[in-house]
Amino acid sequence: MTLSQHRVPIMEALQQYQAARVVPFDVPGHKRGRGNPELAAFLGEACLGNDVNSMKPLDNLCHPVSVIREAEELAAEAFGAKHAFLLVNGTTSAVQAMVMTACKAGEKIIMPRNVHRSAINALILSGAVPVYVNPGVQQELGIPLGMAVEDVKQAILDHPDAKAILINNPTYYGICSNLQAITELAHAHDMLVLVDEAHGTHFYFNDQLPASAMSVGADMASVSMHKSGGSLTQSSFLLINNEVSEGYTRQIINLTQTTSGSYLLMSSLDISRKNLALHGQDIFNKVIKMAQYTREEINKIDGYYAYSKELINGDTIYDFDVSKLSIHTRQTGLAGIEVYDILRDEYDIQIEFGDLANILAYISVGDRTLDLERLVAALAEIKRRYKKDPSSLFDHEYINPEIVQTPQQAFYAPKETMPLGNSINRIASEFVMCYPPGIPIVAPGERVTQEIIDYIEYCKDKGCFLTGTEDQQVENLNVVKEAD
Ligand SMILES: Cc1ncc(COP(=O)(O)O)c(C=O)c1O
C-alpha cells in the first residue's frame, strides 16, 4: 500500500463522525460540551466535539486496526521507523516502554546519569539495573556532556551481559553524543540502542540538524512531538526499528497506558506529523535562522554566552542542535534560574528553563522576530540592572553518584524520613531534582553526601523548583532504613 503524508486519518475519521451527527449515549459525559457549558465556553465547541471515545469508526489506541493504525504507519514512514506508536501519556511513557521492552527485572542497562527522571522511574517499575556512564561536565558552562565512545566501550566490556544502552539525543542543552558509533558498538555486542529524543523530534525533518536515532539504525526512540513537533502537550511517539517486536512493545505500552486514549491528543499527533513531513525542512530552516540571529545578538551583550557548534569536540560533544538557544549566564553574576525568574516576573517573558548557570529559550516557528528582540533587550537590561560578582556562584553541575542499591530495591525498601541535612551517608530511597530539567540530583539507591546536600540547598536558595520527595517542602528525605 502506498502512503500519502497528505492524509490525516484520525482527523478525517473525526470529521466524518461529526458529520454523521451521531447521538452520544457513551462517554465522555459532557456530551460534546452540552453537559458542561462553562468548559465548552472555555475550550471551544470544536474541542469538546472532538473529545470522543473509542468506537469502531474511530479505532482503539490499545489495539489499533483502522484509522489509528494508518496514522501509526504514516508516522513510521515520516520518521523512517519500522513502526510508530501514538502515545497520550507523554514521552515519559515512551521512555518507560523502551526500558521495559528491553529489560526485565535484574537485567542491566547502560545509561548516562544525566537522564530524565522517566528513565530512572522505569528502573523502579521494571527492576532493571543501571550501569551509569559518567557523562562528565563542560567545566566552563557547567553542563553535562554526551557520553564518550571510549567510556561506553568500557561499560560494555565491564558489563557484557547488559541488554541495552540508553542515550539522550540531544540533551536539554542541545548536546549530542556520537550516536552512530555508540549504536554500532552496542549492536556488535548484541545490545539494543534506546534513544531519548524528547528534545530531538526536529532532527528527523531538517538536514542541518544532528543525526536522528532511526537514521543511524538505533532500535527504539522516544520522540516528544509536543515539544518541537507542534502537537498538543502530552502527545508523543515511540518509534521502533530492526528486530524489536511491535506486538510485544504494544503489550508493554498497554501495561500502563490509559484505555481511554484522547482523540484530541491523537489527532494533534496526526496533524503535526503531516505538517512536519510536508514542511519540516522549511519550518526548521526558519527556526535555525531565528535561533542563530538571536544567539548573535545575545553574544554582543557582554556577560552572556549563547553557545553553539563551536563547542563540538569530536566525542562528548559530537554534534550540537543549533535550533536550541542555550545561554550561559554565570559571567553576569546571576544564576540561570535567577535570570529565568526575573524574565517572567519583571519582563513577562517565560523561557523553558534555568539551572544554576544556564537558561534555555525554546525557539519555534511560532516565534516572531519582535519577540526575539524583546528577549535580547530584556537580557541586556537584566545584566545592566542586576549584574553581580560571579565569583560566589557554584561552578559545577554534575555529581558522580555512589550507587549502593538498585532504584527499585531502594524505592521499595523499608524507609525512614529525616531532615535532609541529617541524611549524609544514608541511601536515598527517593529522588530530589530541579524541574525542569528533571535530571535527578540524587536518585533512589544512591548514597547521600555533603556535596549533594550543599547542592540541593544552593538550588533552593537560588529559587529552583525542587521536586521528587514525598515531603512537598523538600525539607525531609526518605532514606533506606538501616538494620537495627
Ligand atoms: C530528556 C527527557 N526525556 C523525557 C521527558 C518526558 O517527557 P514528557 O514530559 O512528555 O513526559 C522529558 C521531559 O521534559 C525530557 O526532558
The ligand as an SDF file (V2000), in Angstrom:
LIG
                    3D

 16 16  0  0  0  0  0  0  0  0999 V2000
   15.0320   14.1860   28.2370 C   0  0  0  0  0  0  0  0  0  0  0  0
   13.5830   13.9990   28.5660 C   0  0  0  0  0  0  0  0  0  0  0  0
   13.0390   12.7810   28.4600 N   0  0  0  0  0  0  0  0  0  0  0  0
   11.7450   12.5470   28.7260 C   0  0  0  0  0  0  0  0  0  0  0  0
   10.9160   13.5750   29.1190 C   0  0  0  0  0  0  0  0  0  0  0  0
    9.4810   13.2690   29.4460 C   0  0  0  0  0  0  0  0  0  0  0  0
    8.6140   13.9000   28.5780 O   0  0  0  0  0  0  0  0  0  0  0  0
    7.0800   14.1970   28.9430 P   0  0  0  0  0  0  0  0  0  0  0  0
    7.0760   15.4210   29.7910 O   0  0  0  0  0  0  0  0  0  0  0  0
    6.4460   14.3690   27.6190 O   0  0  0  0  0  0  0  0  0  0  0  0
    6.5400   13.0220   29.6850 O   0  0  0  0  0  0  0  0  0  0  0  0
   11.4350   14.8740   29.2360 C   0  0  0  0  0  0  0  0  0  0  0  0
   10.5720   15.9990   29.6590 C   0  0  0  0  0  0  0  0  0  0  0  0
   10.9180   17.1360   29.6580 O   0  0  0  0  0  0  0  0  0  0  0  0
   12.8050   15.1040   28.9690 C   0  0  0  0  0  0  0  0  0  0  0  0
   13.3600   16.3100   29.1070 O   0  0  0  0  0  0  0  0  0  0  0  0
  1  2  1  0
  2  3  1  0
  2 15  2  0
  3  4  2  0
  4  5  1  0
  5  6  1  0
  5 12  2  0
  6  7  1  0
  7  8  1  0
  8  9  2  0
  8 10  1  0
  8 11  1  0
 12 13  1  0
 12 15  1  0
 13 14  2  0
 15 16  1  0
M  END
$$$$
